[in-house]
Amino acid sequence: MSTSNGDYVRIPLSGSFDDQVDSEPQGNLEHETDVGDKQTDVNYSPLTIKFYQQYFDVDTSQVLARLASAVVPNPRTNFIQNSLKPRADLYGPFWIATTLMMASAIGGNVSNYLQSRGEVSSWHYDFQKVTLTSTVIYVYWCLTPLVLHGLMYFRRNSVKSQSNNSESDLTDLLERSDSDSSFRNSKRVGKFFDILSTYGYSLTIFVPVAILWMIQINILQWILFLIAVVVSGAFLVFTLTPSIRKEYPKL
């Protein structure tokens, strides 16, 4: 403000300018909240129950989408990257294997009953079919991914010893390892669960085939079986091959 003699008088402002500046929001609060939420998604130790609980935290829409991807495999999309991420689930594969086991056992007994109808005076349910079927299905679902994961581990270990490449994780299928031991172990188990979930969903096509096998037409049964094998095999090839080639180019 100017006075009559030409001097200027400083007029104090209400409040502190620095306080007003500090009161302004710094950065994007919504973005910071999202980052905080992502940081809470910690990697639990494989020795804790919470680590396995997260693989059963899945909704119906996710399971249905993954079932559709398994029944109609697409070579242009990767199942792990487009469907399983950010986390695979074991809920769907477990019930797929269980449903397939029950459908195969019931279908086998019904088929046996239809074949023996009129030839024997009494028919008894063969419970051994349930035991045999469940053993074959669960061993295939769990053991095959474990063997594949183990082969990749030892093969990658051999390649690493020859090339002295210390930047690669021996068992990581999709991402690089972390220096922290607990984080690395959780990632290893997580990538194994990616493969385990993929093999579980690959059994989806066999469920309707097991039911249709009750139709007593031999040629039709073989055609259905071959179709299921081709669809399941194509799904596994389209899913696992790109990831293996990307992360394990020397295998």
PyMOL commands that set and color helices and strands:
alter all, ss='L'
color gray80, all
select helices_A, chain A and resi 17-23+29-40+49-56+60-71+79-84+91-116+128-163+181-201+206-212+218-247
alter helices_A, ss='H'
color red, helices_A
deselect
rebuild
show_as cartoon
